[in-house]
Amino acid sequence: MADEVIVKSKELFYRGKNLEDLKKLDVREAAKYLPSRSRRSVLRNFQTIEKFISRCEKKIARKKKVRTHLRDIVVMPRLVGMTIGIYNGKTFNDIAITNYMIGHRLGEFSLTRTKVSHGAPGIGSTKSSAGAQKK
């Protein structure tokens, strides 16, 4: 008869390393696989990033939403799979962290400027409609 074909799930890799292996690494060890600008930022501020990651893990364990104003945090492998509310100056945008976001900053995914779509002009906005308002 026909042999059964086993379909393996697609494994996630980042710069040649398995994502599960990267999640086990310390923040400073995982920084070795980041691009130079992100690596430099992580190595200078690793305490802040470690504190943020531990805070996220605790909140998720208690089934609470993670919300942050820290837009300059570099996405590390241990954050992959989490949903984080990132502040854009007005609201918190819920962003699901994926493996493609590693090395980028949280603020890149929560845009601060939106496209303005103007409606019709209101009463009193033009000279011809100025008399209509006084009725």
C-alpha positions as CSV (number, residue, x, y, z in Angstrom):
1,M,0.0,0.0,0.0
2,A,1.0,3.7,0.0
3,D,3.4,5.0,2.7
4,E,1.9,7.6,5.0
5,V,3.4,11.1,4.6
6,I,4.2,12.9,7.9
7,V,3.8,16.6,7.6
8,K,6.1,18.5,10.0
9,S,4.9,21.8,11.2
10,K,7.0,24.7,9.9
11,E,9.7,25.5,12.5
12,L,10.4,29.1,13.2
13,F,14.0,30.3,12.8
14,Y,15.7,33.7,13.5
15,R,19.2,34.1,12.0
16,G,19.7,30.4,11.8
17,K,18.7,29.7,15.4
18,N,15.5,27.9,16.4
19,L,13.0,30.2,18.1
20,E,12.5,27.8,21.0
21,D,16.3,27.8,21.7
22,L,16.4,31.6,21.6
23,K,13.5,31.8,24.1
24,K,15.6,29.9,26.6
25,L,18.6,32.3,26.3
26,D,19.3,35.3,28.6
27,V,18.6,38.7,27.2
28,R,22.3,39.5,26.8
29,E,22.9,36.1,25.1
30,A,19.9,36.6,22.8
31,A,21.2,40.1,21.9
32,K,24.2,38.4,20.0
33,Y,21.7,37.4,17.2
34,L,20.2,40.9,16.8
35,P,21.3,43.5,14.2
36,S,24.0,45.9,15.4
37,R,21.8,48.9,16.4
38,S,19.3,46.7,18.3
39,R,22.2,44.7,19.9
40,R,23.9,47.9,21.1
41,S,20.6,49.2,22.6
42,V,19.8,45.9,24.3
43,L,23.3,45.5,25.8
44,R,23.1,49.1,27.3
45,N,19.6,48.7,28.7
46,F,19.3,45.0,29.4
47,Q,18.0,45.6,33.0
48,T,15.0,47.6,31.7
49,I,14.2,44.9,29.0
50,E,14.5,42.0,31.6
51,K,12.2,43.9,34.0
52,F,9.7,44.5,31.2
53,I,9.7,40.9,30.1
54,S,9.2,39.6,33.6
55,R,6.4,42.0,34.2
56,C,4.7,40.8,30.9
57,E,5.1,37.2,31.9
58,K,3.6,37.8,35.4
59,K,0.6,39.7,33.9
60,I,-0.1,37.0,31.3
61,A,0.1,34.4,34.1
62,R,-2.7,36.3,35.9
63,K,-4.6,36.6,32.6
64,K,-4.4,40.4,32.6
65,K,-3.7,42.6,29.6
66,V,-0.2,43.9,29.2
67,R,-0.2,47.7,28.5
68,T,2.9,49.9,28.1
69,H,4.1,53.3,27.2
70,L,7.6,52.0,26.6
71,R,7.8,52.3,22.8
72,D,11.6,52.0,22.7
73,I,11.8,48.5,24.0
74,V,13.5,46.1,21.5
75,V,11.4,43.0,20.7
76,M,13.2,40.0,22.1
77,P,12.5,36.3,21.4
78,R,10.8,35.7,24.8
79,L,8.1,38.3,23.8
80,V,7.0,36.3,20.8
81,G,3.5,35.0,21.1
82,M,2.4,37.7,23.6
83,T,-0.2,40.4,22.9
84,I,0.9,43.8,24.2
85,G,-1.1,47.1,24.3
86,I,1.3,49.8,23.0
87,Y,0.4,53.4,23.6
88,N,0.4,55.7,20.6
89,G,-0.3,58.9,22.4
90,K,-4.1,58.5,22.5
91,T,-5.0,54.8,22.9
92,F,-3.4,51.5,23.5
93,N,-3.1,49.4,20.3
94,D,-3.1,45.6,20.9
95,I,-0.2,44.1,19.0
96,A,0.4,40.4,18.7
97,I,4.2,39.8,18.7
98,T,5.4,37.5,16.0
99,N,8.9,36.1,15.1
100,Y,9.2,38.6,12.3
101,M,9.2,41.5,14.8
102,I,12.4,40.4,16.6
103,G,15.0,43.2,16.6
104,H,12.5,45.9,15.9
105,R,11.1,48.3,18.5
106,L,7.5,48.2,20.0
107,G,6.8,51.7,18.8
108,E,7.2,50.7,15.1
109,F,4.0,48.7,15.3
110,S,1.8,51.3,17.0
111,L,1.7,54.3,14.7
112,T,1.2,57.7,16.3
113,R,-0.1,59.5,13.2
114,T,-3.3,58.6,11.3
115,K,-4.7,59.7,8.0
116,V,-7.1,62.5,8.4
117,S,-10.3,62.3,6.3
118,H,-12.2,65.6,6.4
119,G,-16.0,65.6,6.1
120,A,-18.2,68.2,4.6
121,P,-17.6,71.8,5.8
122,G,-19.8,72.8,8.7
123,I,-22.1,75.8,9.1
124,G,-20.2,79.0,9.4
125,S,-17.1,77.7,7.8
126,T,-17.5,79.8,4.6
127,K,-18.8,83.3,4.0
128,S,-21.9,82.0,2.1
129,S,-23.0,79.8,5.1
130,A,-22.3,82.4,7.8
131,G,-25.8,83.9,7.5
132,A,-27.4,80.4,7.9
133,Q,-26.1,80.0,11.4
134,K,-27.9,83.1,12.8
135,K,-31.5,82.0,12.0
